[in-house]
Amino acid sequence: MGQKVRPIGMRLGIVENWRSRWYARKKDFGPLLVEDQKIRKHIASQFRFAGIPKVEIERTANDVKVIVHTARPGLIIGRKGAKVDKLREELALITGKKVTINIAEINTPELSAQLVAESVAEQLEKRASFRRTMKKAIEMTMQAGSKGIKIQVGGRLGGAEMARQETQMQGSIPLSTLRALIDFGFATAVTTYGSIGVKVWVYLGEAPMDGEDVKHGLNAKARQAPKRASR
């Protein structure tokens, strides 16, 4: 029986950073966690088509810093910053604190697993062929510089009576290698014949090891060490 673990959660503290970065006392931890979820849900509902794969939240005693990663920053900022100012006021009402919003632009959305999953789900809702959609998404991601991608769709594919899963993959996806930078995304396509789940894994390469040659791995130091004189 397979043991399935979310790749991002498995690598937290190793090559991945936490999405919420703050410290709280035990009695405050639960309410702040719910507050983070409300912030993310509000941003997702207001800017559904802005291409937002993740929202990071940092807190101090009286301030909340929200970092919005997006492929289309213009949709969030608006004309002369009108939309982002409105969003700041709405988040201030949710948190009751001063809110700072930073917009981080994603230059290559084809390498973001969440954005790829949302793109595939959007095309499935428009009744596109799931095999052709998956193949096109894989080609675009590999051309953007990915080392591997896997897409899995599940549900009543093509309107079939029985639900099933289909998987397409190209390159390598080393899920068990903790140094591997693997992005994961999930989206749901709501169609007339039922919901179809879309999962995407994107392999971006390996994180460099501290003080060691990445190319030669763990044996780099031993290879560079001076040889002892033979007796």
Buried (B, 14 or more C-beta within 10 A) or exposed (E): EEEEEEBBEBBEEEBBEEBBEBEEEEEEEEEBEEBBEEBBEBBEEBBEEBBBBBBBBBBEEEEBBBBBBBBBBEBBBEEEEEBBEEBBEBBEEBBEBEBEBEBEEBEEBBBBBBBBBBBBBBBBBEEBEBEEBBBBBBEBBBEBEBBBBBBBBBBBBBEEEEEEEBEBBBBEBEBEBBBBBBBBBBBBBEBEEEEBBBBBBBBBBBBEEEEEBEEEEEEBEEEEEEEEEEE
